[in-house]
Amino acid sequence: MGYIDWLTTIIGLVYFGAVEVNPLFANMTRTNLAAFTAIKLDATIFMGVLCYLGEKMLQRLKDKNSKSYVLSRIILRGGYLVTMTVLLVTVLNNLIVVAETL
C-alpha cells in the first residue's frame, strides 16, 4: 500500500500538477524527487519489516494463551489495521486529486 501511495503521489506531481500537502515532504517534492522517493519507499520497507518482526516474535512465544500474548497480538493487529486504513485513505485521496484534474 505504501508503494501505491508513492506511485499515485509521483503521478499526481509529475503529470497532473498536484501539490504535496504534507509539510515534511512539500519542499522536497519540488526540489528532489529522488530523495522523496528514497525516503517514502524506505519508510514503507521499514514499516513492513517491523510488522514482520513483530509477528515473528509473537509466533516464538510458547504460551499462546497468556494474557500478554493475546494483548500483544491485539495491539499488533490493531497497528496493521490502522496503518492500512491510513494508507488506503491516502491512496484514495491521491486518486481523487488525479481524477479531478482529468
OpenMM code with the backbone's topology and positions (N, CA, C; nanometers):
from openmm import Vec3, app, unit

residues = "MET GLY TYR ILE ASP TRP LEU THR THR ILE ILE GLY LEU VAL TYR PHE GLY ALA VAL GLU VAL ASN PRO LEU PHE ALA ASN MET THR ARG THR ASN LEU ALA ALA PHE THR ALA ILE LYS LEU ASP ALA THR ILE PHE MET GLY VAL LEU CYS TYR LEU GLY GLU LYS MET LEU GLN ARG LEU LYS ASP LYS ASN SER LYS SER TYR VAL LEU SER ARG ILE ILE LEU ARG GLY GLY TYR LEU VAL THR MET THR VAL LEU LEU VAL THR VAL LEU ASN ASN LEU ILE VAL VAL ALA GLU THR LEU".split()
positions = [
    Vec3(0.0824, -0.1183, 0.0000),
    Vec3(0.0000, 0.0000, 0.0000),
    Vec3(0.0873, 0.1253, 0.0000),
    Vec3(0.1986, 0.1216, 0.0705),
    Vec3(0.2899, 0.2365, 0.0717),
    Vec3(0.3461, 0.2651, -0.0666),
    Vec3(0.3717, 0.1582, -0.1414),
    Vec3(0.4209, 0.1747, -0.2782),
    Vec3(0.3160, 0.2437, -0.3649),
    Vec3(0.1909, 0.2052, -0.3484),
    Vec3(0.0834, 0.2666, -0.4270),
    Vec3(0.0686, 0.4141, -0.3887),
    Vec3(0.0839, 0.4453, -0.2596),
    Vec3(0.0813, 0.5854, -0.2154),
    Vec3(0.1912, 0.6639, -0.2856),
    Vec3(0.3119, 0.6097, -0.2863),
    Vec3(0.4242, 0.6771, -0.3532),
    Vec3(0.3954, 0.6946, -0.5022),
    Vec3(0.3471, 0.5887, -0.5664),
    Vec3(0.3217, 0.5937, -0.7102),
    Vec3(0.2146, 0.6968, -0.7453),
    Vec3(0.1045, 0.6960, -0.6721),
    Vec3(-0.0010, 0.7930, -0.7031),
    Vec3(0.0436, 0.9354, -0.6734),
    Vec3(0.1272, 0.9533, -0.5733),
    Vec3(0.1808, 1.0864, -0.5440),
    Vec3(0.2702, 1.1333, -0.6579),
    Vec3(0.3600, 1.0480, -0.7036),
    Vec3(0.4506, 1.0846, -0.8131),
    Vec3(0.3723, 1.1148, -0.9402),
    Vec3(0.2750, 1.0319, -0.9730),
    Vec3(0.1938, 1.0561, -1.0930),
    Vec3(0.1221, 1.1898, -1.0825),
    Vec3(0.0634, 1.2157, -0.9666),
    Vec3(-0.0060, 1.3428, -0.9476),
    Vec3(0.0870, 1.4624, -0.9584),
    Vec3(0.2043, 1.4519, -0.8995),
    Vec3(0.3003, 1.5621, -0.9019),
    Vec3(0.3565, 1.5869, -1.0414),
    Vec3(0.3985, 1.4808, -1.1070),
    Vec3(0.4695, 1.4938, -1.2343),
    Vec3(0.3751, 1.5217, -1.3510),
    Vec3(0.2644, 1.4502, -1.3565),
    Vec3(0.1788, 1.4587, -1.4747),
    Vec3(0.0566, 1.5492, -1.4606),
    Vec3(0.0131, 1.5741, -1.3377),
    Vec3(-0.1109, 1.6481, -1.3204),
    Vec3(-0.0950, 1.7762, -1.2383),
    Vec3(0.0255, 1.8112, -1.2013),
    Vec3(0.0485, 1.9363, -1.1292),
    Vec3(-0.0043, 1.9378, -0.9870),
    Vec3(-0.0219, 1.8217, -0.9279),
    Vec3(-0.0676, 1.8163, -0.7891),
    Vec3(0.0412, 1.8720, -0.6970),
    Vec3(0.0021, 1.9047, -0.5767),
    Vec3(0.0941, 1.9610, -0.4780),
    Vec3(0.0901, 1.8735, -0.3538),
    Vec3(0.2062, 1.8414, -0.3019),
    Vec3(0.2158, 1.7631, -0.1779),
    Vec3(0.1750, 1.8529, -0.0617),
    Vec3(0.0789, 1.8089, 0.0192),
    Vec3(0.0322, 1.8903, 0.1312),
    Vec3(0.1008, 1.8537, 0.2626),
    Vec3(0.1710, 1.7421, 0.2661),
    Vec3(0.2454, 1.7041, 0.3861),
    Vec3(0.3621, 1.8012, 0.4016),
    Vec3(0.3641, 1.8795, 0.5094),
    Vec3(0.4701, 1.9797, 0.5245),
    Vec3(0.6105, 1.9212, 0.5322),
    Vec3(0.6223, 1.7952, 0.5724),
    Vec3(0.7542, 1.7323, 0.5792),
    Vec3(0.8098, 1.7018, 0.4400),
    Vec3(0.7210, 1.6794, 0.3437),
    Vec3(0.7630, 1.6427, 0.2093),
    Vec3(0.7398, 1.7504, 0.1041),
    Vec3(0.6647, 1.8529, 0.1355),
    Vec3(0.6240, 1.9514, 0.0344),
    Vec3(0.7431, 2.0135, -0.0384),
    Vec3(0.8394, 2.0627, 0.0351),
    Vec3(0.9553, 2.1258, -0.0289),
    Vec3(1.0387, 2.0232, -0.1046),
    Vec3(1.0515, 1.9043, -0.0486),
    Vec3(1.1329, 1.8008, -0.1121),
    Vec3(1.0755, 1.7579, -0.2466),
    Vec3(0.9426, 1.7527, -0.2582),
    Vec3(0.8828, 1.7112, -0.3851),
    Vec3(0.9054, 1.8147, -0.4942),
    Vec3(0.9271, 1.9390, -0.4550),
    Vec3(0.9542, 2.0436, -0.5550),
    Vec3(1.1011, 2.0498, -0.5942),
    Vec3(1.1891, 1.9996, -0.5074),
    Vec3(1.3324, 2.0150, -0.5323),
    Vec3(1.4065, 1.8852, -0.5610),
    Vec3(1.3606, 1.7723, -0.5053),
    Vec3(1.4383, 1.6492, -0.5173),
    Vec3(1.3477, 1.5266, -0.5104),
    Vec3(1.2924, 1.4875, -0.6243),
    Vec3(1.2029, 1.3716, -0.6265),
    Vec3(1.2756, 1.2416, -0.5930),
    Vec3(1.4043, 1.2348, -0.6242),
    Vec3(1.4800, 1.1129, -0.5917),
    Vec3(1.4887, 1.0941, -0.4402),
    Vec3(1.5157, 1.2005, -0.3673),
    Vec3(1.5218, 1.1907, -0.2208),
    Vec3(1.3840, 1.1590, -0.1637),
    Vec3(1.2805, 1.2225, -0.2181),
    Vec3(1.1434, 1.1941, -0.1757),
    Vec3(1.1124, 1.0462, -0.1961),
    Vec3(1.1476, 0.9939, -0.3126),
    Vec3(1.1235, 0.8532, -0.3434),
    Vec3(1.1985, 0.7626, -0.2464),
    Vec3(1.3253, 0.7927, -0.2224),
    Vec3(1.4057, 0.7093, -0.1323),
    Vec3(1.3465, 0.7081, 0.0089),
    Vec3(1.3097, 0.8233, 0.0598),
    Vec3(1.2558, 0.8308, 0.1956),
    Vec3(1.1202, 0.7611, 0.2036),
    Vec3(1.0339, 0.7877, 0.1068),
    Vec3(0.8992, 0.7297, 0.1079),
    Vec3(0.9044, 0.5770, 0.0987),
    Vec3(0.9852, 0.5240, 0.0077),
    Vec3(0.9930, 0.3790, -0.0086),
    Vec3(1.0692, 0.3134, 0.1068),
    Vec3(1.1714, 0.3803, 0.1600),
    Vec3(1.2411, 0.3265, 0.2771),
    Vec3(1.1479, 0.3183, 0.3975),
    Vec3(1.0625, 0.4189, 0.4145),
    Vec3(0.9668, 0.4163, 0.5250),
    Vec3(0.8693, 0.3001, 0.5082),
    Vec3(0.8285, 0.2746, 0.3854),
    Vec3(0.7379, 0.1625, 0.3577),
    Vec3(0.8053, 0.0296, 0.3909),
    Vec3(0.9286, 0.0134, 0.3481),
    Vec3(1.0030, -0.1099, 0.3767),
    Vec3(1.0253, -0.1253, 0.5262),
    Vec3(1.0608, -0.0166, 0.5937),
    Vec3(1.0856, -0.0199, 0.7376),
    Vec3(0.9605, -0.0654, 0.8132),
    Vec3(0.8451, -0.0106, 0.7771),
    Vec3(0.7208, -0.0496, 0.8447),
    Vec3(0.6878, -0.1969, 0.8175),
    Vec3(0.7118, -0.2416, 0.6956),
    Vec3(0.6886, -0.3821, 0.6638),
    Vec3(0.7777, -0.4747, 0.7449),
    Vec3(0.9046, -0.4380, 0.7583),
    Vec3(0.9989, -0.5183, 0.8370),
    Vec3(0.9579, -0.5204, 0.9840),
    Vec3(0.9160, -0.4050, 1.0375),
    Vec3(0.8717, -0.4007, 1.1774),
    Vec3(0.7510, -0.4919, 1.2012),
    Vec3(0.6559, -0.4878, 1.1105),
    Vec3(0.5379, -0.5738, 1.1237),
    Vec3(0.5762, -0.7211, 1.1157),
    Vec3(0.6645, -0.7537, 1.0225),
    Vec3(0.7101, -0.8924, 1.0076),
    Vec3(0.7810, -0.9401, 1.1343),
    Vec3(0.8712, -0.8577, 1.1864),
    Vec3(0.9457, -0.8964, 1.3064),
    Vec3(0.8537, -0.9085, 1.4279),
    Vec3(0.7562, -0.8197, 1.4376),
    Vec3(0.6614, -0.8280, 1.5479),
    Vec3(0.5832, -0.9582, 1.5442),
    Vec3(0.5365, -0.9932, 1.4270),
    Vec3(0.4619, -1.1190, 1.4110),
    Vec3(0.5518, -1.2396, 1.4400),
    Vec3(0.6759, -1.2325, 1.3923),
    Vec3(0.7705, -1.3429, 1.4137),
    Vec3(0.8003, -1.3604, 1.5630),
    Vec3(0.8154, -1.2491, 1.6343),
    Vec3(0.8405, -1.2566, 1.7780),
    Vec3(0.7218, -1.3191, 1.8513),
    Vec3(0.6020, -1.2812, 1.8102),
    Vec3(0.4839, -1.3389, 1.8747),
    Vec3(0.4749, -1.4892, 1.8507),
    Vec3(0.5084, -1.5335, 1.7314),
    Vec3(0.4981, -1.6761, 1.6995),
    Vec3(0.5990, -1.7602, 1.7765),
    Vec3(0.7066, -1.6983, 1.8236),
    Vec3(0.8078, -1.7729, 1.9008),
    Vec3(0.7626, -1.8017, 2.0433),
    Vec3(0.6651, -1.7267, 2.0925),
    Vec3(0.6188, -1.7484, 2.2294),
    Vec3(0.5531, -1.8845, 2.2423),
    Vec3(0.5820, -1.9501, 2.3504),
    Vec3(0.5299, -2.0851, 2.3703),
    Vec3(0.3863, -2.0835, 2.4241),
    Vec3(0.3580, -1.9909, 2.5137),
    Vec3(0.2248, -1.9851, 2.5752),
    Vec3(0.1360, -1.8867, 2.4991),
    Vec3(0.0654, -1.9388, 2.4018),
    Vec3(-0.0185, -1.8535, 2.3176),
    Vec3(-0.1545, -1.8242, 2.3821),
    Vec3(-0.1741, -1.8737, 2.5037),
    Vec3(-0.2986, -1.8458, 2.5758),
    Vec3(-0.2790, -1.7419, 2.6858),
    Vec3(-0.1566, -1.6942, 2.7037),
    Vec3(-0.1314, -1.5970, 2.8100),
    Vec3(-0.1936, -1.4618, 2.7750),
    Vec3(-0.2209, -1.3843, 2.8781),
    Vec3(-0.2804, -1.2519, 2.8583),
    Vec3(-0.1869, -1.1608, 2.7801),
    Vec3(-0.0569, -1.1707, 2.8079),
    Vec3(0.0378, -1.0835, 2.7385),
    Vec3(0.0441, -1.1156, 2.5889),
    Vec3(0.0352, -1.2438, 2.5539),
    Vec3(0.0337, -1.2820, 2.4127),
    Vec3(-0.0904, -1.2282, 2.3434),
    Vec3(-0.2050, -1.2497, 2.4058),
    Vec3(-0.3315, -1.2050, 2.3463),
    Vec3(-0.3318, -1.0533, 2.3309),
    Vec3(-0.2894, -0.9806, 2.4329),
    Vec3(-0.2849, -0.8342, 2.4268),
    Vec3(-0.1866, -0.7866, 2.3205),
    Vec3(-0.0699, -0.8486, 2.3149),
    Vec3(0.0295, -0.8108, 2.2140),
    Vec3(-0.0218, -0.8364, 2.0736),
    Vec3(-0.0911, -0.9458, 2.0554),
    Vec3(-0.1457, -0.9775, 1.9236),
    Vec3(-0.2540, -0.8780, 1.8837),
    Vec3(-0.3377, -0.8392, 1.9780),
    Vec3(-0.4418, -0.7386, 1.9504),
    Vec3(-0.3778, -0.6060, 1.9125),
    Vec3(-0.2746, -0.5661, 1.9854),
    Vec3(-0.2060, -0.4390, 1.9562),
    Vec3(-0.1397, -0.4448, 1.8188),
    Vec3(-0.0724, -0.5550, 1.7886),
    Vec3(-0.0055, -0.5691, 1.6589),
    Vec3(-0.1075, -0.5684, 1.5447),
    Vec3(-0.2130, -0.6433, 1.5580),
    Vec3(-0.3165, -0.6461, 1.4538),
    Vec3(-0.3869, -0.5103, 1.4422),
    Vec3(-0.4059, -0.4428, 1.5545),
    Vec3(-0.4635, -0.3082, 1.5511),
    Vec3(-0.3727, -0.2123, 1.4767),
    Vec3(-0.2422, -0.2272, 1.4979),
    Vec3(-0.1449, -0.1459, 1.4249),
    Vec3(-0.1510, -0.1712, 1.2756),
    Vec3(-0.1651, -0.2992, 1.2371),
    Vec3(-0.1815, -0.3320, 1.0948),
    Vec3(-0.3041, -0.2603, 1.0385),
    Vec3(-0.4147, -0.2729, 1.1107),
    Vec3(-0.5407, -0.2165, 1.0641),
    Vec3(-0.5328, -0.0645, 1.0499),
    Vec3(-0.4769, 0.0019, 1.1491),
    Vec3(-0.4641, 0.1481, 1.1439),
    Vec3(-0.3737, 0.1892, 1.0287),
    Vec3(-0.2607, 0.1229, 1.0132),
    Vec3(-0.1667, 0.1561, 0.9059),
    Vec3(-0.2309, 0.1379, 0.7690),
    Vec3(-0.2958, 0.0264, 0.7490),
    Vec3(-0.3586, 0.0009, 0.6192),
    Vec3(-0.4735, 0.0972, 0.5921),
    Vec3(-0.5491, 0.1328, 0.6949),
    Vec3(-0.6590, 0.2278, 0.6775),
    Vec3(-0.6068, 0.3649, 0.6385),
    Vec3(-0.5039, 0.4115, 0.7067),
    Vec3(-0.4457, 0.5432, 0.6755),
    Vec3(-0.3885, 0.5433, 0.5338),
    Vec3(-0.3166, 0.4383, 0.4972),
    Vec3(-0.2613, 0.4322, 0.3622),
    Vec3(-0.3706, 0.4227, 0.2567),
    Vec3(-0.4765, 0.3496, 0.2844),
    Vec3(-0.5872, 0.3393, 0.1902),
    Vec3(-0.6535, 0.4752, 0.1687),
    Vec3(-0.6775, 0.5478, 0.2758),
    Vec3(-0.7366, 0.6816, 0.2643),
    Vec3(-0.6439, 0.7740, 0.1859),
    Vec3(-0.5143, 0.7642, 0.2105),
    Vec3(-0.4173, 0.8470, 0.1386),
    Vec3(-0.4176, 0.8155, -0.0098),
    Vec3(-0.4172, 0.6886, -0.0438),
    Vec3(-0.4184, 0.6489, -0.1851),
    Vec3(-0.5483, 0.6934, -0.2517),
    Vec3(-0.6601, 0.6746, -0.1848),
    Vec3(-0.7877, 0.7193, -0.2411),
    Vec3(-0.7883, 0.8704, -0.2628),
    Vec3(-0.7337, 0.9443, -0.1672),
    Vec3(-0.7232, 1.0894, -0.1837),
    Vec3(-0.6373, 1.1248, -0.3046),
    Vec3(-0.5248, 1.0576, -0.3206),
    Vec3(-0.4381, 1.0824, -0.4361),
    Vec3(-0.5114, 1.0544, -0.5670),
    Vec3(-0.5860, 0.9445, -0.5710),
    Vec3(-0.6595, 0.9105, -0.6922),
    Vec3(-0.7694, 1.0121, -0.7209),
    Vec3(-0.8348, 1.0608, -0.6176),
    Vec3(-0.9385, 1.1628, -0.6371),
    Vec3(-0.8784, 1.2909, -0.6930),
    Vec3(-0.7632, 1.3318, -0.6390),
    Vec3(-0.6963, 1.4524, -0.6882),
    Vec3(-0.6599, 1.4366, -0.8352),
    Vec3(-0.6051, 1.3213, -0.8717),
    Vec3(-0.5685, 1.2974, -1.0125),
    Vec3(-0.6947, 1.2947, -1.0992),
    Vec3(-0.7996, 1.2294, -1.0543),
    Vec3(-0.9237, 1.2204, -1.1332),
    Vec3(-0.9868, 1.3580, -1.1539),
    Vec3(-0.9760, 1.4457, -1.0560),
    Vec3(-1.0342, 1.5792, -1.0693),
    Vec3(-0.9609, 1.6646, -1.1719),
    Vec3(-0.8345, 1.6332, -1.1974),
    Vec3(-0.7587, 1.7122, -1.2936),
    Vec3(-0.7783, 1.6637, -1.4364),
    Vec3(-0.8398, 1.5476, -1.4521),
    Vec3(-0.8605, 1.4932, -1.5877),
    Vec3(-0.9681, 1.5656, -1.6613),
] * unit.nanometer
topology = app.Topology()
chain = topology.addChain("A")
for resn in residues:
    res = topology.addResidue(resn, chain)
    for name in ("N", "CA", "C"):
        topology.addAtom(name, app.Element.getBySymbol(name[0]), res)
